[in-house]
Amino acid sequence: MNQIENPFLQHLQELQDLKFMIAADTDHRLTYQNFRIFDIQIDALTINLVAEYHRYKNDNELATIARLIVEKYRL
């Protein structure tokens, strides 16, 4: 991942990377139609990616966070 100097843009880039990793970890069962800017929408379920990212970011790398989200929500 390229480093971006603007903290807001850096955060958006990390969320975008997280979405790509989640899609890959689900073997692309989730399509990009399920992804919004800050969340994942699956039928009536909304997963807040910002909250999940902040929950795990201090102790985990981005790829691990993606895997934890896939496992937690059984995606």
Buried (B, 14 or more C-beta within 10 A) or exposed (E): EEEEEEEEEBEBBBBBBBBEBBBEBBEEEBEEEBBEEBBBEEEEEEBEBEEBBEBBBEEBEBEEBBBBBBEEBEB
